[in-house]
Amino acid sequence: MAYWGLLSVKNQGNITLKSATQAAKSIGVGSIPYLGVDYLVTNKLKKRYCLPVWSAAEIAYNSFLAGVAYLTKNT
């Protein structure tokens, strides 16, 4: 939510109940595959592959949140 709020302030958009609800939904949707990656890394992968997989997941997750924030900044 703080990340979404930072993007809203940066984009000079107002933080409203509607945007906060959209942020919560997007974070929930984005967290499902992110948690799957965490499970995979902690239980299935060799340690040498953990950091690249976590880094890719972090980039994808933050890009998803930034994309949704950008697309909904005018609503």
CORGISUL-V252009 format. One line per field, one symbol per residue. psi: psi as a letter, one per 40 degrees, with the letter a starting at -180 (. if undefined). A space follows every 10 residues. Layout:
# CORGISUL-V252009
psi=???
This chain:
# CORGISUL-V252009
psi=dddddddddd efiihidddd dddddddddd dddddddddd ddddiideed dddddddddd dddddddddd dede.
